Amino acid sequence: MRTGGDRVSEDEAAPLAGVGLALYASPDATDPIGQAWARCTSDAEGDCSFVVPDTAAGQANHSAVMTVRQTAAPTGWYTNPVLRTGPGSGSGSVASPYRFQTPPLQAGNTYRSTREFMYSSNNGLPTRSGGVWQSSRDNPPLPPSCGLDVAVVLDLSASVGSQLPALKAATDAFTDALTGTPSRMALFSFDEASPSTSVGVNYPQLRSVSTQAGADSFKDLYADWTLGKGTNWDQALWAVAQAPEHYDATVVLTDGNPTRFGERRGDGSNTHFIDVENGVFSANSVKAKDTRVIALGVGSGVAGVSGLNLRAISGPTAFDGSNTVAADYFQTADFGQAGRQLHDLAVDKCTGTINVVKQITPADTTGEDVTGSVPAGPGWTFAASTTTPGVTGLPDSQTTTADGTGTVTFTPGYGANPSADVTVDEIQHPGYQLVTQGGQNAVCTDLDTGRRVPVENTASAAGPGFAVDAPRQDAVTCTVYNRPAEDDGEADLTVDKEWDVDGHLYPEGTQPDGLDAQLTLTGPDTASPTPQPWGVARPGYTVGDQVTIGEQVHLGNDACTLTRSEITEIDGTPVDLPLPYETTLTAHHQHATVTNTVTCCPPDDGGEHGGYGSSSDAHGADGRHGVTVARGHRATLDRPGR
């Protein structure tokens, strides 16, 4: 028997040790055969072997047909003893036990799950398997704080049909619920492939939805999407696993069971074990990056026993009507209800919080016009305090980071108080001025209801502020606008470079021979990317401008592989942002650092080291961003004899 865990390539799953399997005398037997040889546990190579005695002619086990079933999963994993098979339409669903019968046993023969049994290429067999026994990773929890970095994965199979506008509306509801919080979103699609054949592009880079403008920009990405055909959970989740970004959650909205896997393999009409198995391996790779997988099955195509397959790619906890955050998978009647559940999921983590979104208004606007405002960059500080007795956690001070949301979050401990009077003071930056809205220093909204929350203007020595009565059971978001002073809006950007070669840091210019990179910057104004020297300021920008930082890397040593290229610092704040990256200039003199991580590996023949330094091959040599590749033995999926 071959066992698999995380997908590591298009058709390979890493071996999974610790899987308990047993032989049963018949498919319906309650207990395994009561002999030690009838049990095995997979080793580090993902192999689990039974040596069956007495199989010669005339002996007790000659021509015996036994059944293999799973008895245990390793720590951090769970079993899927039953999966749903049947037509992709959702009709004729069958809860099929995940078990496999051996051929009639003959002395001296070896029977492999990847060739002689379990494995099948017959699309007419609902229990067709790839021959690699699947187990599911435990689903990581959501972070405890308000705000999410989330990848939304939309099913564009033909069966969605006239419900496509409702699918988009459900995604809109989720996006709007995250607006006003420190949240970012990425977007994926699938039909028989990912991206969907009708769309042709995914958007893995996280985009801020902390402002309404950001949310609207995100919704525009899928506004004109059309439908394709087929349903491939495997490719959808594998696309997420391969993305260089880290997501707190991956939300899969689907109206049907998988009918495809890999590069459009499968018959496209029916769900077999192999379609689900491959989805499980790819989901495991997503979870391995500490990303929670939330599966929302919408409509009759994923009702009833189809929950078994949703469970397999997410986790064992079904939505029971009240456990929105704890639930791994949902089965809902329509996309409208799915939209409400997504809204609740977004808001639940923010109950009792006060979120402040800082926006920078273009210098050429006047009065209270905030058209074209963008989230502030790192370094904007707000201080919150309260006069309500018994409230804990305040005073507190929070500073915006380089995550692109321009948001800080305060989480008071309300105790027995139904609400708290909270005052938020902004530490005003030189060269900026507050832009009021209707004469108020901030615009506050209840995240759950969308209603305005009254504010009172305040002031302190540090700068202008506001006071708000924050209810314990609600989440409040407040937007504060600043504009660069009219006479001082000029800005410049300097980008430095460092190289991490086999664990040794080299500033640009001191790195080993053969390693070279050219910085590119967009702008000023609308100029396309052009070369810029490292460590030299590019002037001519205006505070509030958006600039894309990129680079072209050349490695002149064949033994070296670029494993990561990212921005690691903005204005003194450590960050982890993949290139190319679009940043907003929020100060007159902005600085960033780009770090390239390079692994130089010795040749396989044990000869002289072919790279630099003395580090071992710890990062791998496949050059993929954000994908952990298991070394050594791998399980090959749907390929007999491997």
Protein Blocks (a to p, Z undefined) as FASTA:
>chain_A
ZZdfbdfbfkbccddehiacdddfbfklmbdcfbfklgccddfkopacdddehkbghiak
goiacddddfbdcehiacdfbcceddfklpaiacdddddddddddehiacdfklmgopac
bfklmklcehiacdddddddddfbecidddddddfbfklmmmmmmmmmmmmmmmmmmgop
acdddddddffbccdfklopacfbccdfkbmklmmmmmmmmmmgccdedjdfklmmmmmm
mpmbdcfbdcdddfbdcfbecjhiajhlaccfklmmmmmmmmmmmmmnopacddddedjk
lgcjlmmmmmmmmcmcdcehjammlpmbdcdfblklmmmmmmmmmmmmmgoiacdddddd
dfkbghjbfghiacddehiacddddfbehiahiacdddddfeonopacddddekjafbdc
ddddddddehiacddeehiabdcddfknopacdddddddfkbccddddddfkbccddddd
ddddfklmbccddddddddeehiacdehiacehiacddddedehjbccddddehiacehi
aehiacddddddddfbfkbccfbdcdfbeehiacddddddddddfbfbdcdddddddddd
ddfkopacfbecjbdcfnopnopghiacdehjaddehighZZ
